[in-house]
C-alpha cells in the first residue's frame, strides 16, 4: 500500500486530535502527566537530592524557623541546621548523618551520628549514635515535606539533584555536591559541622559558609556567612586550623 503526502498529513492530523483529546480528559479528571509521574515515583525518587529547609513544626504545632540543609544521596543522608533567632551565638544546632532505606512511600533514617548543640547550656554538646527515624514523605514539584514518627514536620525546597560525592570520614561524613559542601563530624569529645558553597583549585577549597558549628563538652561556637579555607585530596580533609579527618572505606 502506498501512502501519499495527503495521507501522511491526514495521519498526523489524527494523532494531533488524539493527543488533544487525551489532554482534555486529563484536565477533566483533575490530573496531568506530571502528576501521574509523581504518583508513580518511589520514595527514593522523591527524596533524592539536596534540599534547603523552609520550615519546621513540632508535634505540638510550634513553628521553629531554621536555616539548614538535607541531603539524600545513594543511600546516605546528611543534615545540618541552626535555628534562627538572636543572639545567633546561642541558637541550637542539629546535625545528623548515616544510611537510609527508602520503602514504597516512606524512608527510614539510621543516624550513625546524631549531634545536638545548645550553646546556652553549661554542657552544650550531646552526641549519640545508632538512632532510627521513621518518616513519611510527600512532594509537590520542588517542595518536599518530611513527617517524622514523632509528629515533627519539616519542609524543604530543592537545591539540586545531589550530583557529586559523599565521603565517609572518621566519626562522620563530608559531601561535595551541587557546588555545596556539607560536613557532619562528631564524638563526645567534640563536633564540627556546617554547610555552604565552595570553590576548588586542585586540593584547595574555599568554603563560603552558610552555617557552621563547633562544640566541645564545655563550649560552643556558631558561625554564619564567613569564609574558611580547607584542603581535600580524597584521602583526608584538613581545616585551616590544622584539624584533619581521614576518609575511611
Secondary structure as GFF3:
##gff-version 3
##sequence-region A 1 249
A	DSSP	alpha_helix	5	28	.	.	.	ID=ss1
A	DSSP	alpha_helix	33	40	.	.	.	ID=ss2
A	DSSP	alpha_helix	43	47	.	.	.	ID=ss3
A	DSSP	beta_strand	49	57	.	.	.	ID=ss4
A	DSSP	beta_strand	66	73	.	.	.	ID=ss5
A	DSSP	beta_strand	76	83	.	.	.	ID=ss6
A	DSSP	three_ten_helix	88	90	.	.	.	ID=ss7
A	DSSP	beta_strand	93	102	.	.	.	ID=ss8
A	DSSP	beta_strand	106	117	.	.	.	ID=ss9
A	DSSP	beta_strand	125	128	.	.	.	ID=ss10
A	DSSP	beta_strand	131	140	.	.	.	ID=ss11
A	DSSP	beta_strand	143	148	.	.	.	ID=ss12
A	DSSP	beta_strand	153	160	.	.	.	ID=ss13
A	DSSP	beta_strand	164	169	.	.	.	ID=ss14
A	DSSP	beta_strand	172	177	.	.	.	ID=ss15
A	DSSP	beta_strand	180	187	.	.	.	ID=ss16
A	DSSP	beta_strand	190	201	.	.	.	ID=ss17
A	DSSP	beta_strand	204	215	.	.	.	ID=ss18
A	DSSP	beta_strand	220	232	.	.	.	ID=ss19
A	DSSP	beta_strand	236	239	.	.	.	ID=ss20
A	DSSP	beta_strand	244	246	.	.	.	ID=ss21
###
